[in-house]
């Protein structure tokens, strides 16, 4: 009986590790848009400053632009595509 309980526990632990790996794989599926200028302010993109929207990472110039971008992402994405 103890073996069955231990095997069940071991299986449950291994199954949860598999779920965690799948979630980690989803996080790495983000694609970089590659813009060099902020879609909100027009300034050069700052290192480490970005916003992720629907699996795409868009560079921005400062933390304040993240909130503005997320209020109307379609507007800023259209601006980026127009300037390509």
Biopython code that builds the backbone (N, CA, C, O; Angstrom):
import numpy as np
from Bio.PDB.StructureBuilder import StructureBuilder

atoms = [
    (1, "UNK", "N", (0.822, -1.199, 0.000)),
    (1, "UNK", "CA", (0.000, 0.000, 0.000)),
    (1, "UNK", "C", (0.869, 1.268, 0.000)),
    (1, "UNK", "O", (0.578, 2.247, -0.687)),
    (2, "UNK", "N", (1.956, 1.211, 0.803)),
    (2, "UNK", "CA", (2.841, 2.370, 0.866)),
    (2, "UNK", "C", (3.477, 2.632, -0.495)),
    (2, "UNK", "O", (3.663, 3.787, -0.877)),
    (3, "UNK", "N", (3.807, 1.588, -1.220)),
    (3, "UNK", "CA", (4.415, 1.760, -2.547)),
    (3, "UNK", "C", (3.450, 2.455, -3.497)),
    (3, "UNK", "O", (3.851, 3.327, -4.268)),
    (4, "UNK", "N", (2.206, 2.078, -3.445)),
    (4, "UNK", "CA", (1.207, 2.693, -4.320)),
    (4, "UNK", "C", (1.066, 4.169, -3.989)),
    (4, "UNK", "O", (0.983, 5.000, -4.893)),
    (5, "UNK", "N", (1.039, 4.505, -2.709)),
    (5, "UNK", "CA", (0.923, 5.911, -2.306)),
    (5, "UNK", "C", (2.158, 6.695, -2.734)),
    (5, "UNK", "O", (2.044, 7.824, -3.211)),
    (6, "UNK", "N", (3.335, 6.103, -2.567)),
    (6, "UNK", "CA", (4.572, 6.786, -2.963)),
    (6, "UNK", "C", (4.632, 6.977, -4.478)),
    (6, "UNK", "O", (5.036, 8.037, -4.957)),
    (7, "UNK", "N", (4.233, 5.958, -5.222)),
    (7, "UNK", "CA", (4.228, 6.076, -6.681)),
    (7, "UNK", "C", (3.219, 7.125, -7.140)),
    (7, "UNK", "O", (3.489, 7.882, -8.073)),
    (8, "UNK", "N", (2.067, 7.171, -6.493)),
    (8, "UNK", "CA", (1.054, 8.171, -6.843)),
    (8, "UNK", "C", (1.575, 9.571, -6.564)),
    (8, "UNK", "O", (1.402, 10.475, -7.382)),
    (9, "UNK", "N", (2.208, 9.753, -5.424)),
    (9, "UNK", "CA", (2.779, 11.047, -5.067)),
    (9, "UNK", "C", (3.886, 11.444, -6.040)),
    (9, "UNK", "O", (3.952, 12.590, -6.485)),
    (10, "UNK", "N", (4.746, 10.495, -6.362)),
    (10, "UNK", "CA", (5.826, 10.762, -7.315)),
    (10, "UNK", "C", (5.265, 11.152, -8.678)),
    (10, "UNK", "O", (5.746, 12.098, -9.301)),
    (11, "UNK", "N", (4.259, 10.433, -9.137)),
    (11, "UNK", "CA", (3.632, 10.749, -10.423)),
    (11, "UNK", "C", (3.021, 12.147, -10.410)),
    (11, "UNK", "O", (3.154, 12.891, -11.382)),
    (12, "UNK", "N", (2.355, 12.505, -9.322)),
    (12, "UNK", "CA", (1.749, 13.830, -9.204)),
    (12, "UNK", "C", (2.813, 14.922, -9.253)),
    (12, "UNK", "O", (2.609, 15.963, -9.877)),
    (13, "UNK", "N", (3.939, 14.687, -8.600)),
    (13, "UNK", "CA", (5.023, 15.666, -8.606)),
    (13, "UNK", "C", (5.609, 15.819, -10.002)),
    (13, "UNK", "O", (5.871, 16.937, -10.445)),
    (14, "UNK", "N", (5.812, 14.725, -10.688)),
    (14, "UNK", "CA", (6.361, 14.781, -12.044)),
    (14, "UNK", "C", (5.388, 15.449, -13.003)),
    (14, "UNK", "O", (5.810, 16.180, -13.899)),
    (15, "UNK", "N", (4.105, 15.210, -12.832)),
    (15, "UNK", "CA", (3.100, 15.836, -13.688)),
    (15, "UNK", "C", (3.099, 17.346, -13.502)),
    (15, "UNK", "O", (2.949, 18.083, -14.477)),
    (16, "UNK", "N", (3.265, 17.823, -12.268)),
    (16, "UNK", "CA", (3.269, 19.267, -12.029)),
    (16, "UNK", "C", (4.510, 19.919, -12.628)),
    (16, "UNK", "O", (4.445, 21.068, -13.064)),
    (17, "UNK", "N", (5.623, 19.221, -12.658)),
    (17, "UNK", "CA", (6.837, 19.749, -13.283)),
    (17, "UNK", "C", (6.598, 19.929, -14.782)),
    (17, "UNK", "O", (7.054, 20.913, -15.364)),
    (18, "UNK", "N", (5.904, 19.009, -15.399)),
    (18, "UNK", "CA", (5.587, 19.124, -16.816)),
    (18, "UNK", "C", (4.734, 20.333, -17.114)),
    (18, "UNK", "O", (4.940, 20.989, -18.135)),
    (19, "UNK", "N", (3.773, 20.654, -16.246)),
    (19, "UNK", "CA", (2.920, 21.825, -16.430)),
    (19, "UNK", "C", (3.740, 23.091, -16.303)),
    (19, "UNK", "O", (3.535, 24.036, -17.065)),
    (20, "UNK", "N", (4.662, 23.132, -15.362)),
    (20, "UNK", "CA", (5.513, 24.303, -15.183)),
    (20, "UNK", "C", (6.383, 24.522, -16.414)),
    (20, "UNK", "O", (6.553, 25.661, -16.847)),
    (21, "UNK", "N", (6.926, 23.478, -16.976)),
    (21, "UNK", "CA", (7.757, 23.622, -18.167)),
    (21, "UNK", "C", (6.939, 24.181, -19.328)),
    (21, "UNK", "O", (7.436, 25.004, -20.098)),
    (22, "UNK", "N", (5.699, 23.743, -19.455)),
    (22, "UNK", "CA", (4.849, 24.252, -20.531)),
    (22, "UNK", "C", (4.592, 25.743, -20.348)),
    (22, "UNK", "O", (4.626, 26.493, -21.324)),
    (23, "UNK", "N", (4.337, 26.186, -19.125)),
    (23, "UNK", "CA", (4.116, 27.609, -18.868)),
    (23, "UNK", "C", (5.373, 28.405, -19.192)),
    (23, "UNK", "O", (5.276, 29.501, -19.745)),
    (24, "UNK", "N", (6.546, 27.881, -18.862)),
    (24, "UNK", "CA", (7.800, 28.577, -19.167)),
    (24, "UNK", "C", (8.005, 28.682, -20.668)),
    (24, "UNK", "O", (8.501, 29.696, -21.159)),
    (25, "UNK", "N", (7.630, 27.650, -21.394)),
    (25, "UNK", "CA", (7.756, 27.694, -22.850)),
    (25, "UNK", "C", (6.859, 28.778, -23.438)),
    (25, "UNK", "O", (7.247, 29.448, -24.395)),
    (26, "UNK", "N", (5.679, 28.956, -22.882)),
    (26, "UNK", "CA", (4.772, 29.994, -23.382)),
    (26, "UNK", "C", (5.355, 31.386, -23.168)),
    (26, "UNK", "O", (5.171, 32.267, -24.008)),
    (27, "UNK", "N", (6.062, 31.598, -22.042)),
    (27, "UNK", "CA", (6.655, 32.895, -21.767)),
    (27, "UNK", "C", (7.736, 33.245, -22.778)),
    (27, "UNK", "O", (7.932, 34.425, -23.070)),
    (28, "UNK", "N", (8.432, 32.273, -23.312)),
    (28, "UNK", "CA", (9.504, 32.541, -24.256)),
    (28, "UNK", "C", (8.975, 32.749, -25.676)),
    (28, "UNK", "O", (9.758, 33.014, -26.587)),
    (29, "UNK", "N", (7.677, 32.634, -25.877)),
    (29, "UNK", "CA", (7.097, 32.771, -27.207)),
    (29, "UNK", "C", (6.885, 34.232, -27.607)),
    (29, "UNK", "O", (6.239, 34.494, -28.622)),
    (30, "UNK", "N", (7.403, 35.180, -26.848)),
    (30, "UNK", "CA", (7.249, 36.599, -27.158)),
    (30, "UNK", "C", (8.145, 36.948, -28.341)),
    (30, "UNK", "O", (9.312, 36.561, -28.381)),
    (31, "UNK", "N", (7.595, 37.677, -29.295)),
    (31, "UNK", "CA", (8.325, 38.102, -30.486)),
    (31, "UNK", "C", (8.634, 39.588, -30.358)),
    (31, "UNK", "O", (7.767, 40.376, -29.978)),
    (32, "UNK", "N", (9.861, 39.968, -30.674)),
    (32, "UNK", "CA", (10.258, 41.379, -30.607)),
    (32, "UNK", "C", (9.867, 42.082, -31.899)),
    (32, "UNK", "O", (10.215, 41.623, -32.987)),
    (33, "UNK", "N", (9.146, 43.194, -31.783)),
    (33, "UNK", "CA", (8.743, 43.961, -32.966)),
    (33, "UNK", "C", (9.950, 44.598, -33.647)),
    (33, "UNK", "O", (9.983, 44.718, -34.871)),
    (34, "UNK", "N", (10.938, 45.005, -32.858)),
    (34, "UNK", "CA", (12.180, 45.530, -33.417)),
    (34, "UNK", "C", (12.195, 47.027, -33.678)),
    (34, "UNK", "O", (13.053, 47.520, -34.410)),
    (35, "UNK", "N", (11.252, 47.757, -33.087)),
    (35, "UNK", "CA", (11.247, 49.203, -33.308)),
    (35, "UNK", "C", (12.391, 49.871, -32.547)),
    (35, "UNK", "O", (12.763, 49.434, -31.458)),
    (36, "UNK", "N", (12.937, 50.923, -33.124)),
    (36, "UNK", "CA", (14.037, 51.650, -32.487)),
    (36, "UNK", "C", (13.585, 52.991, -31.919)),
    (36, "UNK", "O", (14.336, 53.647, -31.197)),
    (37, "UNK", "N", (12.358, 53.400, -32.243)),
    (37, "UNK", "CA", (11.801, 54.638, -31.709)),
    (37, "UNK", "C", (10.499, 54.344, -30.977)),
    (37, "UNK", "O", (9.713, 53.500, -31.408)),
    (38, "UNK", "N", (10.280, 55.035, -29.882)),
    (38, "UNK", "CA", (9.098, 54.845, -29.046)),
    (38, "UNK", "C", (7.845, 55.249, -29.826)),
    (38, "UNK", "O", (7.803, 56.340, -30.395)),
    (39, "UNK", "N", (6.833, 54.394, -29.860)),
    (39, "UNK", "CA", (5.614, 54.730, -30.584)),
    (39, "UNK", "C", (4.798, 55.829, -29.891)),
    (39, "UNK", "O", (3.933, 56.438, -30.521)),
    (40, "UNK", "N", (5.057, 56.085, -28.617)),
    (40, "UNK", "CA", (4.296, 57.091, -27.877)),
    (40, "UNK", "C", (4.932, 58.467, -27.999)),
    (40, "UNK", "O", (4.261, 59.428, -28.376)),
    (41, "UNK", "N", (6.226, 58.572, -27.683)),
    (41, "UNK", "CA", (6.905, 59.870, -27.663)),
    (41, "UNK", "C", (7.787, 60.135, -28.872)),
    (41, "UNK", "O", (8.126, 61.288, -29.140)),
    (42, "UNK", "N", (8.163, 59.104, -29.604)),
    (42, "UNK", "CA", (9.026, 59.279, -30.765)),
    (42, "UNK", "C", (10.505, 59.323, -30.439)),
    (42, "UNK", "O", (11.333, 59.472, -31.338)),
    (43, "UNK", "N", (10.848, 59.196, -29.170)),
    (43, "UNK", "CA", (12.251, 59.210, -28.740)),
    (43, "UNK", "C", (12.871, 57.834, -28.999)),
    (43, "UNK", "O", (12.145, 56.855, -29.177)),
    (44, "UNK", "N", (14.197, 57.751, -29.023)),
    (44, "UNK", "CA", (14.835, 56.438, -29.181)),
    (44, "UNK", "C", (14.430, 55.492, -28.045)),
    (44, "UNK", "O", (14.241, 55.915, -26.905)),
    (45, "UNK", "N", (14.303, 54.220, -28.377)),
    (45, "UNK", "CA", (13.960, 53.196, -27.394)),
    (45, "UNK", "C", (15.102, 53.073, -26.393)),
    (45, "UNK", "O", (16.269, 53.018, -26.783)),
    (46, "UNK", "N", (14.770, 53.029, -25.103)),
    (46, "UNK", "CA", (15.769, 52.892, -24.042)),
    (46, "UNK", "C", (16.009, 51.415, -23.749)),
    (46, "UNK", "O", (15.097, 50.594, -23.851)),
    (47, "UNK", "N", (17.250, 51.088, -23.382)),
    (47, "UNK", "CA", (17.587, 49.708, -23.025)),
    (47, "UNK", "C", (16.695, 49.229, -21.886)),
    (47, "UNK", "O", (16.539, 49.916, -20.877)),
    (48, "UNK", "N", (16.120, 48.058, -22.052)),
    (48, "UNK", "CA", (15.308, 47.450, -21.008)),
    (48, "UNK", "C", (13.902, 48.008, -20.869)),
    (48, "UNK", "O", (13.151, 47.576, -19.994)),
    (49, "UNK", "N", (13.538, 48.950, -21.709)),
    (49, "UNK", "CA", (12.193, 49.524, -21.644)),
    (49, "UNK", "C", (11.349, 48.949, -22.768)),
    (49, "UNK", "O", (11.661, 49.140, -23.944)),
    (50, "UNK", "N", (10.292, 48.253, -22.415)),
    (50, "UNK", "CA", (9.419, 47.666, -23.427)),
    (50, "UNK", "C", (8.062, 47.364, -22.821)),
    (50, "UNK", "O", (7.894, 47.353, -21.601)),
    (51, "UNK", "N", (7.108, 47.121, -23.687)),
    (51, "UNK", "CA", (5.779, 46.680, -23.292)),
    (51, "UNK", "C", (5.445, 45.461, -24.156)),
    (51, "UNK", "O", (5.727, 45.444, -25.354)),
    (52, "UNK", "N", (4.841, 44.437, -23.533)),
    (52, "UNK", "CA", (4.439, 43.245, -24.272)),
    (52, "UNK", "C", (2.928, 43.287, -24.425)),
    (52, "UNK", "O", (2.191, 43.403, -23.445)),
    (53, "UNK", "N", (2.482, 43.193, -25.658)),
    (53, "UNK", "CA", (1.047, 43.210, -25.955)),
    (53, "UNK", "C", (0.754, 42.107, -26.965)),
    (53, "UNK", "O", (1.313, 42.091, -28.062)),
    (54, "UNK", "N", (-0.121, 41.195, -26.589)),
    (54, "UNK", "CA", (-0.530, 40.072, -27.433)),
    (54, "UNK", "C", (0.666, 39.309, -28.012)),
    (54, "UNK", "O", (0.687, 38.980, -29.198)),
    (55, "UNK", "N", (1.654, 39.033, -27.166)),
    (55, "UNK", "CA", (2.799, 38.220, -27.561)),
    (55, "UNK", "C", (3.876, 38.943, -28.350)),
    (55, "UNK", "O", (4.812, 38.312, -28.841)),
    (56, "UNK", "N", (3.757, 40.260, -28.478)),
    (56, "UNK", "CA", (4.767, 41.039, -29.206)),
    (56, "UNK", "C", (5.352, 42.072, -28.249)),
    (56, "UNK", "O", (4.622, 42.750, -27.526)),
    (57, "UNK", "N", (6.681, 42.184, -28.257)),
    (57, "UNK", "CA", (7.375, 43.161, -27.419)),
    (57, "UNK", "C", (7.676, 44.408, -28.249)),
    (57, "UNK", "O", (8.317, 44.337, -29.298)),
    (58, "UNK", "N", (7.200, 45.544, -27.756)),
    (58, "UNK", "CA", (7.424, 46.837, -28.408)),
    (58, "UNK", "C", (8.343, 47.671, -27.525)),
    (58, "UNK", "O", (8.099, 47.808, -26.326)),
    (59, "UNK", "N", (9.390, 48.225, -28.109)),
    (59, "UNK", "CA", (10.301, 49.074, -27.360)),
    (59, "UNK", "C", (9.666, 50.426, -27.089)),
    (59, "UNK", "O", (8.940, 50.959, -27.928)),
    (60, "UNK", "N", (9.941, 50.981, -25.912)),
    (60, "UNK", "CA", (9.464, 52.312, -25.530)),
    (60, "UNK", "C", (10.635, 53.088, -24.938)),
    (60, "UNK", "O", (11.698, 52.520, -24.689)),
    (61, "UNK", "N", (10.441, 54.383, -24.714)),
    (61, "UNK", "CA", (11.551, 55.204, -24.237)),
    (61, "UNK", "C", (11.603, 55.353, -22.722)),
    (61, "UNK", "O", (12.661, 55.658, -22.172)),
    (62, "UNK", "N", (10.477, 55.143, -22.035)),
    (62, "UNK", "CA", (10.450, 55.335, -20.586)),
    (62, "UNK", "C", (9.273, 54.579, -19.970)),
    (62, "UNK", "O", (8.351, 54.190, -20.687)),
    (63, "UNK", "N", (9.289, 54.368, -18.665)),
    (63, "UNK", "CA", (8.195, 53.637, -18.021)),
    (63, "UNK", "C", (6.828, 54.302, -18.190)),
    (63, "UNK", "O", (5.812, 53.610, -18.239)),
    (64, "UNK", "N", (6.789, 55.606, -18.279)),
    (64, "UNK", "CA", (5.520, 56.311, -18.432)),
    (64, "UNK", "C", (4.803, 55.994, -19.739)),
    (64, "UNK", "O", (3.579, 56.092, -19.824)),
    (65, "UNK", "N", (5.564, 55.618, -20.745)),
    (65, "UNK", "CA", (4.960, 55.317, -22.046)),
    (65, "UNK", "C", (4.235, 53.971, -22.048)),
    (65, "UNK", "O", (3.382, 53.728, -22.902)),
    (66, "UNK", "N", (4.565, 53.109, -21.110)),
    (66, "UNK", "CA", (3.908, 51.807, -21.046)),
    (66, "UNK", "C", (2.414, 51.981, -20.783)),
    (66, "UNK", "O", (1.590, 51.352, -21.446)),
    (67, "UNK", "N", (2.067, 52.820, -19.832)),
    (67, "UNK", "CA", (0.655, 53.062, -19.502)),
    (67, "UNK", "C", (-0.085, 53.673, -20.684)),
    (67, "UNK", "O", (-1.204, 53.265, -20.994)),
    (68, "UNK", "N", (0.528, 54.639, -21.338)),
    (68, "UNK", "CA", (-0.102, 55.271, -22.493)),
    (68, "UNK", "C", (-0.302, 54.269, -23.623)),
    (68, "UNK", "O", (-1.356, 54.248, -24.258)),
    (69, "UNK", "N", (0.693, 53.451, -23.871)),
    (69, "UNK", "CA", (0.605, 52.448, -24.924)),
    (69, "UNK", "C", (-0.550, 51.486, -24.654)),
    (69, "UNK", "O", (-1.333, 51.183, -25.554)),
    (70, "UNK", "N", (-0.652, 51.011, -23.421)),
    (70, "UNK", "CA", (-1.669, 50.020, -23.086)),
    (70, "UNK", "C", (-3.086, 50.594, -23.064)),
    (70, "UNK", "O", (-4.055, 49.839, -23.137)),
    (71, "UNK", "N", (-3.220, 51.920, -22.966)),
    (71, "UNK", "CA", (-4.555, 52.543, -23.033)),
    (71, "UNK", "C", (-5.123, 52.470, -24.443)),
    (71, "UNK", "O", (-6.335, 52.342, -24.615)),
    (72, "UNK", "N", (-4.260, 52.550, -25.454)),
    (72, "UNK", "CA", (-4.717, 52.518, -26.844)),
    (72, "UNK", "C", (-3.666, 51.839, -27.723)),
    (72, "UNK", "O", (-3.056, 52.490, -28.571)),
    (73, "UNK", "N", (-3.451, 50.548, -27.530)),
    (73, "UNK", "CA", (-2.383, 49.867, -28.267)),
    (73, "UNK", "C", (-2.572, 49.883, -29.777)),
    (73, "UNK", "O", (-1.589, 49.963, -30.513)),
    (74, "UNK", "N", (-3.800, 49.810, -30.253)),
    (74, "UNK", "CA", (-4.034, 49.802, -31.704)),
    (74, "UNK", "C", (-3.501, 51.077, -32.354)),
    (74, "UNK", "O", (-2.944, 51.030, -33.451)),
    (75, "UNK", "N", (-3.668, 52.192, -31.695)),
    (75, "UNK", "CA", (-3.190, 53.483, -32.209)),
    (75, "UNK", "C", (-1.667, 53.473, -32.377)),
    (75, "UNK", "O", (-1.145, 53.871, -33.418)),
    (76, "UNK", "N", (-0.970, 53.015, -31.345)),
    (76, "UNK", "CA", (0.493, 53.045, -31.377)),
    (76, "UNK", "C", (1.085, 51.970, -32.280)),
    (76, "UNK", "O", (2.127, 52.180, -32.900)),
    (77, "UNK", "N", (0.429, 50.832, -32.354)),
    (77, "UNK", "CA", (0.894, 49.785, -33.265)),
    (77, "UNK", "C", (0.726, 50.242, -34.709)),
    (77, "UNK", "O", (1.599, 49.990, -35.540)),
    (78, "UNK", "N", (-0.382, 50.910, -35.020)),
    (78, "UNK", "CA", (-0.601, 51.438, -36.368)),
    (78, "UNK", "C", (0.464, 52.467, -36.723)),
    (78, "UNK", "O", (0.945, 52.495, -37.856)),
    (79, "UNK", "N", (0.837, 53.313, -35.763)),
    (79, "UNK", "CA", (1.881, 54.315, -36.001)),
    (79, "UNK", "C", (3.217, 53.622, -36.314)),
    (79, "UNK", "O", (3.951, 54.044, -37.209)),
    (80, "UNK", "N", (3.513, 52.574, -35.576)),
    (80, "UNK", "CA", (4.758, 51.851, -35.821)),
    (80, "UNK", "C", (4.757, 51.230, -37.227)),
    (80, "UNK", "O", (5.753, 51.299, -37.946)),
    (81, "UNK", "N", (3.638, 50.632, -37.598)),
    (81, "UNK", "CA", (3.556, 49.991, -38.907)),
    (81, "UNK", "C", (3.598, 51.016, -40.036)),
    (81, "UNK", "O", (4.139, 50.732, -41.104)),
    (82, "UNK", "N", (3.036, 52.202, -39.815)),
    (82, "UNK", "CA", (3.077, 53.258, -40.821)),
    (82, "UNK", "C", (4.482, 53.781, -41.048)),
    (82, "UNK", "O", (4.821, 54.217, -42.148)),
    (83, "UNK", "N", (5.305, 53.736, -39.997)),
    (83, "UNK", "CA", (6.680, 54.278, -40.090)),
    (83, "UNK", "C", (7.709, 53.233, -40.502)),
    (83, "UNK", "O", (8.907, 53.513, -40.480)),
    (84, "UNK", "N", (7.273, 52.051, -40.872)),
    (84, "UNK", "CA", (8.217, 50.991, -41.281)),
    (84, "UNK", "C", (8.667, 51.206, -42.698)),
    (84, "UNK", "O", (9.459, 50.422, -43.221)),
]
sb = StructureBuilder()
sb.init_structure("model")
sb.init_model(0)
sb.init_chain("A")
sb.init_seg("    ")
for serial, (resi, resn, name, xyz) in enumerate(atoms, 1):
    if name == "N":
        sb.init_residue(resn, " ", resi, " ")
    sb.init_atom(name, np.array(xyz, "f"), 0.0, 1.0, " ", f" {name:<3s}", serial, name[0])
structure = sb.get_structure()
